[in-house]
Amino acid sequence: MYGQRLKTARKKKNLSLVRVAIELNTTHATISRYENEKLEPNIEMLKQLCLLYGVSADWVIGITDE
């Protein structure tokens, strides 16, 4: 669930995997792994992703639907 929600949030912001990776000082492959749920972001990365995308961590991990 978190992977699809991260991907949805990224696309709503019209950001590429490469752009997100640059903003968060990581690789596009890492961002892709989060979106495909092959890797779980740690708390700090989750926080950074949420801030960049303008979404809550509760929404990303499925606690809320808003």
C-alpha positions as CSV (number, residue, x, y, z in Angstrom):
1,M,0.0,0.0,0.0
2,Y,2.7,2.5,0.9
3,G,4.4,2.1,-2.4
4,Q,1.4,2.9,-4.5
5,R,0.6,5.9,-2.3
6,L,4.1,7.2,-2.6
7,K,3.9,6.9,-6.4
8,T,0.5,8.6,-6.5
9,A,1.8,11.5,-4.4
10,R,4.9,11.9,-6.5
11,K,2.9,11.9,-9.7
12,K,0.4,14.5,-8.3
13,K,3.4,16.8,-7.7
14,N,4.6,16.1,-11.3
15,L,8.0,14.9,-10.0
16,S,10.2,12.3,-11.7
17,L,12.0,9.6,-9.8
18,V,15.3,11.5,-10.7
19,R,14.0,14.8,-9.4
20,V,12.9,13.2,-6.1
21,A,16.2,11.5,-5.8
22,I,18.1,14.8,-6.3
23,E,15.9,16.6,-3.8
24,L,16.4,13.9,-1.2
25,N,20.0,13.1,-1.9
26,T,19.5,9.5,-2.9
27,T,19.2,7.5,-6.1
28,H,16.2,7.1,-8.4
29,A,16.6,3.4,-7.9
30,T,16.0,3.8,-4.2
31,I,12.9,5.8,-4.8
32,S,11.7,3.2,-7.3
33,R,12.3,0.4,-4.7
34,Y,10.1,2.3,-2.2
35,E,7.3,2.6,-4.8
36,N,7.6,-1.1,-5.7
37,E,7.8,-2.0,-2.0
38,K,11.1,-3.8,-2.4
39,L,12.5,-1.5,0.2
40,E,10.9,0.3,3.2
41,P,11.9,3.9,3.8
42,N,13.3,4.6,7.2
43,I,11.5,7.1,9.4
44,E,13.7,10.1,8.3
45,M,13.2,9.3,4.6
46,L,9.5,8.8,5.1
47,K,9.3,12.2,6.8
48,Q,11.3,13.8,3.9
49,L,9.1,12.2,1.3
50,C,5.9,13.3,3.1
51,L,7.2,16.9,3.3
52,L,8.2,16.9,-0.4
53,Y,4.9,15.5,-1.5
54,G,2.7,17.4,0.9
55,V,1.1,14.3,2.4
56,S,0.9,12.8,5.8
57,A,2.7,9.7,7.0
58,D,-0.6,8.3,8.2
59,W,-1.9,8.5,4.6
60,V,1.2,6.9,3.2
61,I,1.1,3.9,5.5
62,G,-2.7,3.5,5.2
63,I,-4.0,4.7,8.6
64,T,-6.1,7.3,6.9
65,D,-7.5,7.7,3.4
66,E,-7.1,11.5,3.3
